[in-house]
């Protein structure tokens, strides 16, 4: 059993989840203020991450770990 996940009007993809599991996974918000605030926080995280990496505070494997933490923060904010 699959669910038609609509990307654009007239364009969809097959997703092999039921509707409730898919909605819990994506958890879309319709409030425009919350979405704008989340995008602003994502931009702030990326700018602060850029400044931190540019100053050279992280070296070697810590750069990779720092980038993974930044990516997970941005994913959580945009989700």
DRENDO-1510 file (C-alpha; in Angstrom, 1 decimal, always signed):
<recs>
REC; n; res; u; v; w
REC; 1; UNK; +0.0; +0.0; +0.0 .
REC; 2; UNK; +1.4; +3.4; -0.9 .
REC; 3; UNK; +0.4; +7.0; -0.5 .
REC; 4; UNK; +0.5; +9.6; -3.2 .
REC; 5; UNK; +2.7; +12.4; -1.9 .
REC; 6; UNK; +1.9; +15.6; -3.8 .
REC; 7; UNK; +5.0; +17.7; -4.7 .
REC; 8; UNK; +3.4; +20.2; -7.1 .
REC; 9; UNK; -0.1; +20.3; -8.4 .
REC; 10; UNK; -0.3; +17.5; -10.9 .
REC; 11; UNK; +3.1; +16.0; -9.8 .
REC; 12; UNK; +3.3; +13.3; -7.1 .
REC; 13; UNK; +5.5; +10.4; -6.0 .
REC; 14; UNK; +4.7; +7.1; -4.5 .
REC; 15; UNK; +5.6; +6.7; -0.9 .
REC; 16; UNK; +5.4; +3.3; +0.8 .
REC; 17; UNK; +4.0; +4.6; +4.1 .
REC; 18; UNK; +0.5; +5.0; +5.2 .
REC; 19; UNK; -0.8; +8.6; +5.4 .
REC; 20; UNK; -0.6; +9.0; +9.2 .
REC; 21; UNK; +3.0; +7.7; +9.4 .
REC; 22; UNK; +4.0; +10.0; +6.5 .
REC; 23; UNK; +2.4; +13.1; +8.1 .
REC; 24; UNK; +4.1; +12.3; +11.4 .
REC; 25; UNK; +7.4; +12.0; +9.6 .
REC; 26; UNK; +7.1; +15.3; +7.7 .
REC; 27; UNK; +5.0; +17.2; +10.2 .
REC; 28; UNK; +4.2; +20.3; +8.0 .
REC; 29; UNK; +3.2; +23.5; +9.7 .
REC; 30; UNK; +0.8; +26.0; +8.1 .
REC; 31; UNK; +1.6; +29.0; +10.3 .
REC; 32; UNK; +3.6; +31.5; +8.2 .
REC; 33; UNK; +5.2; +33.2; +11.3 .
REC; 34; UNK; +6.6; +30.0; +12.6 .
REC; 35; UNK; +8.0; +29.1; +9.2 .
REC; 36; UNK; +9.6; +32.5; +8.7 .
REC; 37; UNK; +11.1; +32.3; +12.2 .
REC; 38; UNK; +12.5; +28.8; +11.5 .
REC; 39; UNK; +14.1; +29.9; +8.3 .
REC; 40; UNK; +15.7; +32.9; +10.1 .
REC; 41; UNK; +17.1; +30.6; +12.7 .
REC; 42; UNK; +18.5; +28.3; +10.0 .
REC; 43; UNK; +20.2; +31.3; +8.4 .
REC; 44; UNK; +21.6; +32.3; +11.8 .
REC; 45; UNK; +22.9; +28.8; +12.5 .
REC; 46; UNK; +24.6; +28.7; +9.1 .
REC; 47; UNK; +26.2; +32.2; +9.5 .
REC; 48; UNK; +27.5; +31.4; +13.0 .
REC; 49; UNK; +28.8; +28.0; +11.7 .
REC; 50; UNK; +30.6; +29.8; +8.9 .
REC; 51; UNK; +32.2; +32.3; +11.3 .
REC; 52; UNK; +33.2; +29.5; +13.6 .
REC; 53; UNK; +34.8; +27.4; +10.8 .
REC; 54; UNK; +36.4; +30.5; +9.3 .
REC; 55; UNK; +38.1; +31.4; +12.6 .
REC; 56; UNK; +39.6; +28.0; +12.7 .
REC; 57; UNK; +38.3; +26.9; +16.1 .
REC; 58; UNK; +37.7; +23.3; +14.9 .
REC; 59; UNK; +40.5; +21.1; +13.5 .
REC; 60; UNK; +40.6; +17.7; +11.8 .
REC; 61; UNK; +37.7; +15.4; +12.7 .
REC; 62; UNK; +36.0; +18.0; +14.8 .
REC; 63; UNK; +35.2; +20.0; +11.6 .
REC; 64; UNK; +33.2; +17.0; +10.4 .
REC; 65; UNK; +31.4; +16.6; +13.7 .
REC; 66; UNK; +30.7; +20.3; +13.9 .
REC; 67; UNK; +29.2; +20.2; +10.4 .
REC; 68; UNK; +27.1; +17.2; +11.3 .
REC; 69; UNK; +25.7; +19.0; +14.3 .
REC; 70; UNK; +24.9; +22.1; +12.3 .
REC; 71; UNK; +23.2; +20.0; +9.6 .
REC; 72; UNK; +21.1; +18.2; +12.2 .
REC; 73; UNK; +20.1; +21.6; +13.8 .
REC; 74; UNK; +19.1; +22.9; +10.4 .
REC; 75; UNK; +17.1; +19.8; +9.6 .
REC; 76; UNK; +15.3; +19.9; +13.0 .
REC; 77; UNK; +14.4; +23.6; +12.5 .
REC; 78; UNK; +13.1; +23.1; +9.0 .
REC; 79; UNK; +11.2; +19.9; +9.8 .
</recs>
